[in-house]
Amino acid sequence: MSDLFLFFYKYGIYLGDINSDQILIKKNRDKITPIVIDGLGTRRYGLKLIIISNFTVLARRKLVKKWRKLEYELGVL
């Protein structure tokens, strides 16, 4: 899970509605890979989405906040 978080953080990717139902685990012979299933687009187009999409600092801040909630939900913390 930490590799997934680091990838999102590095590239400033924010998933607004991430929860445990949207993470699948792919198991290979010697490796487990988390895969995120997320809907395309958004229901709320507007200034907030434009700002978060264009400023990675804000996207990262929101990602950290949401990721903590996800880890709590999954029992990682």
N, C-alpha and C positions, 0 to 999 in steps of 0.2 A: 504494500500500500504506500509505503514511503516513496518508492520509485515513481509511482503514479502521481503523487502529490508534487514531487520535485519537477516532473515533466510539465505539469500544469503551471507551476509557479515560474519556472524558467521562461516559458513562452507567454506568460500572462493570460492564460486561459481560465475563464471563470464559468463555472456551470451553476446557474442560478437555482436549479431545483434538484441538486444531487442528493440522493439518499441511498440506503442500502439496497433498495429494489432495483437500482440502476447499475449495480456492479456485479458482473459475472466473473467467475473464476475459470480460467482455461488451464487445464492440467495436461502437460506434456509428460514425456517419460521422466525427465529429471528437473522440470521447472514448472512453477505455478505463476500464471500471468493474470493480473486483474484487468478486466475490460469494462469500460464504461459505455453504457447504452443511454443515449440522451436524445431527446426529441430535437427535431430541426426547427429552427426559428424560435419565435417567441409570441406570446399572446399580447405583450405590451411593448409596442414600438414607441419610442419617445426619447426625450432628452437623456434620461437616466441610462438607457441602453447604449446610446451613442457615446456618452461619457465613459462608461465602463469599458466599452469595446475599444476605445481609442487611447485610453490611459492605463497602461499596464500596472502602474502603481496602485490605482484604485481596484483593478481586477485582482491583483495579488492580495490586497487587504481583505477584500470580500471572500476570496478563496480561503484564506487562513481561517476566517471566522466560520465559514460553512464547513470546512474540513474538520474543525474541532467538534462540531455537532455530529458530523458523520462518524468520527472515531468513537464518540461517546455512544452513539446508537449501535455501533458494531461491537462495543465492549472492548475496544483496543486500549482506551485510557484506563 
